[in-house]
Amino acid sequence: MEPIRLEDDRWCFACGERNPSGLRLDFRLGDDRVLRTAFTFRREHQGYAGIVHGGLVGLILDETMVNLAWRLGHPAVTAALELRFRKAALVGEEIRFEGRLAGVAGRLVRAEAEARDRAGDLVAAARAKCLIVRGPAGGGGR
């Protein structure tokens, strides 16, 4: 099996600025090494009426963790993802996302992220194990 080549053509559904159907997330890395973004979900992002589809909240949590790993010099892909939902994200409400690295050991990056509503209440939390890609499988970057 040939290694997968990871190239960033700016069409990522989550953060790609060239994807007209994408979320076009704008990430900011703080001096505290925490990656942050915010997104206001629209009606086309709902599952049940007025409630954001949980898979989209999970997608942004995942992207926040992997994007952070890349920015901190660990080109990685998600190997395992654990999500815990605490309350519904509502359509039309801005949700803030933060991600941080929990550790790096060999080719494994552990990361954590959370989503909070405007009041600061926890909407969802995630943990991921990400595998660092090296050699010919590397390339691209976020």
N, CA and C of each residue as an Amber inpcrd file, in Angstrom:
protein
   426
   0.8430000  -1.1750000   0.0000000   0.0000000   0.0000000   0.0000000
   0.8930000   1.2450000   0.0000000   0.5860000   2.1570000  -0.8950000
   1.3370000   3.4000000  -0.9890000   0.9290000   4.3520000   0.1190000
   1.8990000   5.0900000   0.6980000   1.5200000   6.0460000   1.7490000
   0.6490000   7.1660000   1.1760000  -0.2360000   7.6450000   1.9950000
  -1.0910000   8.7600000   1.6060000  -0.2720000  10.0390000   1.6900000
  -0.3870000  10.8570000   0.6760000   0.3140000  12.1420000   0.6730000
  -0.6740000  13.2160000   1.1290000  -0.3200000  13.9180000   2.1830000
  -1.2010000  14.9480000   2.7330000  -0.8060000  16.3030000   2.1550000
  -1.6700000  16.8210000   1.3110000  -1.4230000  18.1230000   0.7030000
  -2.5830000  19.0430000   1.0290000  -2.2560000  20.2530000   1.4110000
  -3.2860000  21.2260000   1.7540000  -3.5480000  22.1100000   0.5400000
  -4.6750000  21.8530000  -0.1390000  -5.0350000  22.6550000  -1.3120000
  -6.0590000  23.7330000  -0.9510000  -6.2430000  23.9780000   0.3640000
  -7.1440000  25.0060000   0.8890000  -8.6190000  24.7220000   0.6090000
  -8.9600000  23.4250000   0.3920000 -10.3420000  23.0130000   0.1910000
 -10.8720000  22.2080000   1.3740000 -10.1730000  22.2220000   2.4960000
 -10.6550000  21.5120000   3.6860000 -12.0610000  22.0070000   4.0140000
 -12.9810000  21.0830000   4.2750000 -14.3570000  21.4730000   4.5900000
 -14.4120000  22.3620000   5.8260000 -13.5580000  22.1060000   6.7960000
 -13.5940000  22.8710000   8.0400000 -12.9090000  24.2280000   7.9190000
 -11.6870000  24.2530000   7.3960000 -10.9110000  25.4910000   7.4530000
 -10.4830000  26.0510000   6.0970000 -10.7920000  25.3710000   5.0200000
 -10.3220000  25.8070000   3.7120000 -11.0380000  27.0430000   3.2010000
 -10.2630000  28.0580000   2.9130000 -10.8680000  29.3040000   2.4310000
 -11.3120000  29.2300000   0.9760000 -10.9010000  28.1770000   0.2460000
 -11.3010000  28.0350000  -1.1560000 -12.5770000  27.2240000  -1.3340000
 -13.0290000  26.5550000  -0.2840000 -14.2010000  25.6910000  -0.3820000
 -15.4780000  26.5150000  -0.1960000 -16.2570000  26.7350000  -1.2630000
 -17.4540000  27.5700000  -1.1370000 -18.5420000  26.9480000  -0.2590000
 -18.5170000  25.6480000  -0.0430000 -19.5020000  24.9780000   0.8010000
 -18.9830000  24.7270000   2.2100000 -17.7260000  25.0650000   2.4590000
 -17.1090000  24.7600000   3.7410000 -17.4520000  25.7550000   4.8370000
 -16.9660000  25.4550000   6.0390000 -17.2180000  26.2990000   7.2060000
 -16.2850000  27.5030000   7.2550000 -15.1290000  27.4020000   6.6240000
 -14.1300000  28.4930000   6.5650000 -13.7690000  29.0040000   7.9530000
 -13.4620000  28.0850000   8.8420000 -13.1040000  28.4440000  10.2070000
 -11.8220000  29.2670000  10.2230000 -11.7790000  30.2500000  11.0970000
 -10.6180000  31.1140000  11.2570000 -10.0040000  30.7960000  12.6160000
  -8.8880000  30.1050000  12.6100000  -8.2320000  29.7000000  13.8490000
  -7.2020000  30.7280000  14.2780000  -7.0770000  30.9020000  15.5910000
  -6.0770000  31.8010000  16.1770000  -5.3180000  31.0400000  17.2550000
  -3.9970000  31.0260000  17.1290000  -3.1440000  30.3730000  18.1180000
  -2.6600000  31.4170000  19.1070000  -2.9900000  31.2180000  20.3760000
  -2.5820000  32.1590000  21.4150000  -1.1870000  31.8770000  21.9280000
  -0.6380000  32.8440000  22.6360000   0.6750000  32.6670000  23.2610000
   0.6550000  31.5190000  24.2640000  -0.5350000  31.1590000  24.7330000
  -0.7040000  30.0630000  25.6840000  -0.7580000  28.6970000  24.9900000
  -0.5120000  28.6800000  23.6540000  -0.5120000  27.4610000  22.8450000
  -1.9050000  26.8140000  22.7770000  -2.9410000  27.6230000  22.9560000
  -4.3170000  27.1690000  22.8150000  -4.8300000  27.6970000  21.4810000
  -5.4390000  26.8160000  20.6910000  -6.0000000  27.2060000  19.4030000
  -7.4820000  27.4950000  19.5950000  -7.9130000  28.6310000  19.0560000
  -9.2990000  29.0570000  19.2520000  -9.9700000  29.3960000  17.9230000
 -11.2630000  29.1460000  17.8800000 -12.1040000  29.5870000  16.7740000
 -13.5210000  29.7150000  17.3100000 -14.3680000  30.3520000  16.5430000
 -15.7810000  30.4630000  16.9020000 -16.5870000  30.2830000  15.6220000
 -17.8040000  29.7850000  15.7920000 -18.6570000  29.5890000  14.6270000
 -20.1080000  29.7430000  15.0520000 -20.8740000  30.4340000  14.2180000
 -22.3160000  30.5480000  14.4260000 -22.9930000  29.6310000  13.4210000
 -23.6000000  28.5860000  13.9220000 -24.2500000  27.6030000  13.0650000
 -25.5470000  28.1720000  12.4970000 -25.8120000  27.8060000  11.2580000
 -27.0230000  28.2470000  10.5670000 -28.0120000  27.0860000  10.4570000
 -29.1960000  27.3960000   9.9600000 -30.2560000  26.3940000   9.8640000
 -29.8180000  25.1710000   9.0540000 -29.0200000  25.3670000   8.0190000
 -28.5870000  24.2190000   7.2140000 -27.6380000  23.2900000   7.9730000
 -27.2570000  23.6720000   9.1980000 -26.3930000  22.8430000  10.0280000
 -27.1710000  22.0810000  11.1040000 -28.4940000  22.1810000  11.0880000
 -29.2800000  21.5690000  12.1530000 -29.5120000  20.0800000  11.9210000
 -29.7740000  19.3870000  13.0290000 -30.2800000  18.0270000  13.0070000
 -31.7700000  18.1500000  13.2690000 -32.1360000  18.2180000  14.5700000
 -33.5200000  18.5190000  14.9390000 -33.7410000  20.0210000  14.8090000
 -34.9790000  20.4260000  14.7060000 -35.3180000  21.8330000  14.5100000
 -34.6510000  22.7170000  15.5700000 -33.8630000  23.6630000  15.1090000
 -33.2270000  24.6310000  15.9940000 -31.9950000  24.1400000  16.7220000
 -31.6490000  22.8730000  16.5460000 -30.5050000  22.2820000  17.2500000
 -29.4540000  21.8520000  16.2290000 -28.2170000  22.2660000  16.4770000
 -27.1110000  21.9370000  15.5710000 -26.8610000  20.4320000  15.5710000
 -26.6050000  19.8820000  14.4040000 -26.2580000  18.4650000  14.2870000
 -24.9560000  18.2200000  15.0490000 -24.9640000  17.2620000  15.9560000
 -23.8030000  16.9820000  16.7950000 -22.5530000  16.6240000  16.0120000
 -22.7370000  16.0220000  14.8470000 -21.5820000  15.6630000  14.0330000
 -20.7780000  16.8740000  13.5960000 -21.4420000  17.9990000  13.4010000
 -20.7250000  19.2150000  13.0060000 -19.9580000  19.8110000  14.1780000
 -20.5180000  19.7280000  15.3700000 -19.7790000  20.1590000  16.5610000
 -18.5430000  19.2770000  16.7110000 -18.7110000  17.9620000  16.5350000
 -17.5860000  17.0350000  16.6110000 -16.5380000  17.3010000  15.5450000
 -16.9840000  17.6360000  14.3450000 -16.0640000  17.9440000  13.2600000
 -15.1630000  19.1170000  13.6380000 -15.7490000  20.1780000  14.2070000
 -14.9360000  21.3470000  14.5630000 -14.0070000  21.0310000  15.7330000
 -14.4690000  20.2490000  16.6870000 -13.5780000  19.8420000  17.7770000
 -12.3910000  19.0480000  17.2350000 -12.6600000  18.1120000  16.3380000
 -11.6020000  17.3110000  15.7170000 -10.6280000  18.2070000  14.9530000
 -11.1530000  19.0900000  14.1290000 -10.3110000  19.9880000  13.3380000
  -9.4590000  20.8790000  14.2370000 -10.0230000  21.3330000  15.3430000
  -9.2810000  22.1870000  16.2690000  -8.0560000  21.4470000  16.8180000
  -8.2190000  20.1910000  17.1730000  -7.1040000  19.4330000  17.7520000
  -6.0360000  19.1140000  16.7170000  -6.4370000  18.6470000  15.5510000
  -5.4530000  18.2940000  14.5170000  -4.7760000  19.5470000  13.9740000
  -5.5290000  20.6000000  13.7800000  -4.9690000  21.8480000  13.2850000
  -3.9180000  22.3670000  14.2640000  -4.1880000  22.2690000  15.5480000
  -3.2270000  22.6940000  16.5560000  -1.9530000  21.8600000  16.4830000
  -2.0970000  20.5540000  16.3590000  -0.9130000  19.6900000  16.2570000
  -0.0240000  20.1460000  15.0940000  -0.6150000  20.3860000  13.9330000
   0.1430000  20.8550000  12.7660000   0.8320000  22.1730000  13.0680000
   0.1240000  23.1140000  13.6440000   0.6880000  24.4410000  13.9170000
   1.8540000  24.3770000  14.8990000   1.8300000  23.3850000  15.7790000
   2.9090000  23.2430000  16.7590000   4.0110000  22.2990000  16.2740000
   4.0000000  21.9840000  14.9750000   5.0920000  21.2140000  14.3890000
   4.9280000  19.7160000  14.4470000   3.7150000  19.2340000  14.6620000
   3.4500000  17.8030000  14.7130000   2.4310000  17.4420000  13.6340000
   2.8680000  17.2760000  12.3790000   1.9080000  16.9450000  11.3180000
   1.2470000  15.5950000  11.6190000  -0.0580000  15.6350000  11.8930000
  -0.7350000  14.4370000  12.3820000  -2.1340000  14.3200000  11.7900000
  -2.6610000  13.1110000  11.8790000  -4.0390000  12.8170000  11.5040000
  -4.7100000  12.1480000  12.7030000  -6.0170000  12.2680000  12.7810000
  -6.7530000  11.6830000  13.8960000  -6.7620000  10.1650000  13.7870000
  -6.3790000   9.4990000  14.8770000  -6.4160000   8.0390000  14.9340000
  -7.5910000   7.5640000  15.7920000  -7.9180000   8.3140000  16.8330000
  -9.0470000   7.9730000  17.7100000  -9.6410000   9.2680000  18.2370000
 -10.9610000   9.2960000  18.3170000 -11.6590000  10.5050000  18.7440000
 -12.7660000  10.1210000  19.7180000 -12.7930000  10.7990000  20.8560000
 -13.8400000  10.5770000  21.8570000 -14.5790000  11.8920000  22.0760000
 -15.8970000  11.8680000  21.9330000 -16.7220000  13.0660000  22.0980000
 -17.7110000  12.8510000  23.2360000 -17.9330000  13.9160000  24.0020000
 -18.9500000  13.8950000  25.0420000 -19.7800000  15.1660000  24.9050000
 -21.0560000  14.9900000  24.6690000 -21.9540000  16.1280000  24.5150000
 -22.6090000  16.4210000  25.8620000 -22.6520000  17.6910000  26.2310000
 -23.2210000  18.1000000  27.5220000 -24.5450000  18.8340000  27.3790000
 -24.6830000  19.6190000  26.3070000 -25.9380000  20.3280000  26.0480000
 -26.0130000  20.6300000  24.5660000 -27.1860000  20.9670000  24.1090000
 -27.3850000  21.2310000  22.6880000 -26.7710000  22.5660000  22.2870000
 -26.1700000  22.5740000  21.1020000 -25.7530000  23.8220000  20.4720000
 -26.9490000  24.2930000  19.6560000 -27.2830000  25.5530000  19.7730000
 -28.4730000  26.0710000  19.1170000 -28.1340000  26.7990000  17.8220000
 -28.9740000  26.6220000  16.8370000 -28.8340000  27.3380000  15.5740000
 -28.8860000  28.8380000  15.8730000 -27.9680000  29.5980000  15.2710000
 -27.9340000  31.0410000  15.4470000 -27.1050000  31.5180000  16.6170000
 -26.6270000  30.6030000  17.4340000 -25.8160000  30.9650000  18.5950000
 -24.3390000  30.7080000  18.2930000 -23.4930000  31.6730000  18.6090000
 -22.0510000  31.4850000  18.4100000 -21.5230000  30.4650000  19.4250000
 -20.7540000  29.5220000  18.9250000 -20.1030000  28.5230000  19.7800000
 -18.5990000  28.7510000  19.6600000 -17.9260000  28.7880000  20.7970000
 -16.4700000  28.9890000  20.8270000 -15.7820000  27.6490000  21.0740000
 -14.7060000  27.4360000  20.3370000 -13.9550000  26.1890000  20.4080000
 -12.5240000  26.4870000  20.8250000 -11.9780000  25.6460000  21.6940000
 -10.5830000  25.7560000  22.1200000  -9.9640000  24.3750000  22.1190000
  -8.7130000  24.3040000  21.6660000  -7.9910000  23.0400000  21.6830000
  -6.6080000  23.2180000  22.2610000  -6.1290000  22.1770000  22.9390000
  -4.7780000  22.2020000  23.5190000  -4.1800000  20.8140000  23.4280000
  -2.8540000  20.7660000  23.3570000  -2.1710000  19.4750000  23.3600000
  -2.0550000  18.9860000  24.7930000  -2.2600000  17.6970000  24.9780000
  -2.1370000  17.0880000  26.3000000  -0.8150000  16.3400000  26.4290000
  -0.1540000  16.0770000  25.3010000   1.1350000  15.4010000  25.3610000
   1.5420000  14.8380000  24.0160000   2.8410000  14.6450000  23.8740000
   3.4080000  14.0430000  22.6720000   4.3870000  12.9710000  23.1250000
   4.2200000  11.7650000  22.5890000   5.1260000  10.6650000  22.9120000
   5.3690000   9.8690000  21.6350000   6.5890000   9.9100000  21.1350000
   6.8950000   9.2280000  19.8850000   6.0660000   9.8230000  18.7590000
   5.3030000   8.9760000  18.0780000   4.4620000   9.4480000  16.9720000
   3.0200000   9.7180000  17.4010000   2.7550000   9.6880000  18.6950000
   1.3980000   9.8880000  19.1930000   1.2420000  11.2670000  19.8400000
   0.2500000  11.9980000  19.3770000  -0.1110000  13.2940000  19.9640000
  -1.4580000  13.1100000  20.6380000  -1.5350000  13.5100000  21.8910000
  -2.8130000  13.5130000  22.5900000  -3.2940000  14.9600000  22.6760000
  -4.5600000  15.1850000  22.3590000  -5.1010000  16.5390000  22.3660000
  -6.4770000  16.5510000  23.0000000  -6.8830000  17.7360000  23.4500000
  -8.1940000  17.9330000  24.0510000  -8.8070000  19.1950000  23.4780000
 -10.1190000  19.2240000  23.3850000 -10.8100000  20.4170000  22.9010000
 -12.1810000  20.5020000  23.5620000 -12.7040000  21.7140000  23.5750000
 -14.0410000  21.9040000  24.1140000 -14.7760000  22.9750000  23.3340000
 -16.1050000  22.8780000  23.3970000 -16.9930000  23.8370000  22.7550000
 -17.8640000  24.4430000  23.8440000 -17.9770000  25.7780000  23.8280000
 -18.7840000  26.4740000  24.8350000 -19.7020000  27.4790000  24.1600000
 -20.8680000  27.6800000  24.7670000 -21.7990000  28.6720000  24.2420000
 -21.4270000  30.0580000  24.7730000 -22.2180000  31.0600000  24.4120000
 -21.9190000  32.4490000  24.8210000 -21.8780000  32.6320000  26.3270000
 -22.6830000  31.8800000  27.0390000 -22.7090000  31.9780000  28.5030000
 -21.5110000  31.2890000  29.1370000 -20.7230000  30.5760000  28.3240000
 -19.5690000  29.8530000  28.8420000 -19.8840000  28.4320000  29.2500000
 -21.1280000  28.0000000  29.0260000 -21.5090000  26.6340000  29.3840000
 -20.9020000  25.6440000  28.4020000 -20.4590000  24.5270000  28.9320000
 -19.8510000  23.4800000  28.1140000 -20.9050000  22.8100000  27.2410000
 -20.6820000  22.8320000  25.9400000 -21.5610000  22.1710000  24.9810000
 -21.0480000  20.7590000  24.7160000 -19.7410000  20.6450000  24.4720000
 -19.1450000  19.3350000  24.1880000 -17.6560000  19.3880000  24.4780000
 -17.1010000  18.2310000  24.7830000 -15.6600000  18.0970000  25.0050000
 -15.1680000  16.8970000  24.2070000 -13.9180000  16.9640000  23.8050000
 -13.3550000  15.8840000  22.9950000 -11.9190000  15.6070000  23.4100000
 -11.5260000  14.3700000  23.1840000 -10.1340000  13.9570000  23.3230000
  -9.7770000  13.1890000  22.0660000  -8.5460000  13.3580000  21.6330000
  -8.1120000  12.6470000  20.4300000  -6.7090000  12.1120000  20.6100000
  -6.4750000  11.0050000  19.9330000  -5.1260000  10.4830000  19.7480000
  -4.8350000  10.6810000  18.2730000  -3.7780000  11.4060000  17.9920000
  -3.4200000  11.7200000  16.6200000  -2.0660000  11.0980000  16.3050000
  -1.9360000  10.5810000  15.1130000  -0.7110000   9.9240000  14.6870000
   0.1040000  10.8870000  13.8380000   1.3320000  11.1250000  14.2430000
   2.2270000  11.9880000  13.4850000   2.6260000  11.2810000  12.1940000
   2.5140000  11.9990000  11.0960000   2.8490000  11.4570000   9.7830000
   4.2420000  11.9500000   9.4150000   5.0950000  11.0400000   9.0170000
   6.4730000  11.4050000   8.6990000   6.8290000  10.9650000   7.2980000
   7.9740000  11.4260000   6.8230000   8.5270000  10.9760000   5.5580000
   7.6100000  11.2380000   4.3970000   7.4890000  10.2650000   3.4680000
   6.7190000  10.4930000   2.2540000   5.2400000  10.7200000   2.4990000
   4.7330000  10.3120000   3.6520000   3.3160000  10.5410000   3.9240000
   3.0750000  11.9810000   4.3250000   4.1040000  12.6610000   4.7940000
   3.9630000  14.0570000   5.1980000   3.8400000  14.9550000   3.9880000
   3.7410000  16.1980000   4.2150000   3.5680000  17.1730000   3.1500000
   2.4540000  18.0790000   3.5720000   2.1360000  19.0190000   2.8120000
   1.0200000  19.8940000   3.1610000   1.1850000  20.5200000   4.5040000
   0.1190000  20.8200000   5.1310000   0.1190000  21.4640000   6.4300000
  -1.0850000  22.3540000   6.5340000  -1.4020000  22.7210000   7.6880000
  -2.5710000  23.5670000   7.8840000  -2.0680000  24.8800000   8.3460000
